[in-house]
Structure formats: structure tokens, C-alpha cells
Amino acid sequence: MTELSPQAQAVLTAYNQRELAAKRTTAIAAALEAVADQVVPEQVEPPCGETEPWPQGYQLMRDAQWEKCQQLRSEILAIAAELRGNTTETL
């Protein structure tokens, strides 16, 4: 390959930096999604169903914990989605 002019080299360097940043951002987003799946797995409904014979106080406590966990999952996935969206928009 022939030597590039300083101007062409600047364009190539900027492109490579953008591509590297996009790959890193995508990798970070994927890591956050994996964390969400491992630490706070998606659960469609609370663990204590209405048909199970749990004491009401225990069921209310578990339902509240479930809601907090699902909220945490949503927040983690929102960060990942923001990073993925940012990959194509501003990097």
C-alpha cells in the first residue's frame, strides 16, 4: 500500500476510531444484556401465584421483591438499548 497524504490518513484514522468505538459500545451493550439475563432473569409473573397457599404477608413481600428485580432488569436493558442506539447515531 502506498503512503497516504496527511489528509487521507486523518480520514482513515477517524473512520477506524469510529468503527472501534462502535464495536466497543456494542460489546458493552451485549455484556449488560447478559448481566440482566444472569442476575435478574425475566419472569413474567411474580413467584407467588394466587393459587398457592402462601401467607398473604409473605406473598406481598415476594411480589414487592419481584417488582424491584424486574425494574432493575428494565433499567439495565434500557442502558444497553441506549448504547446500541448511540452506536449508529453519534459515534
Secondary structure, 3 states (H helix, E strand, C coil): CCCCCHHHHHHHHHHHHHHHHHHHHHHHHHHHHHHHHHHCCCCCCCCCCCCCCCCHHHHHHHHHHHHHHHHHHHHHHHHHHHHHHHHHHCC
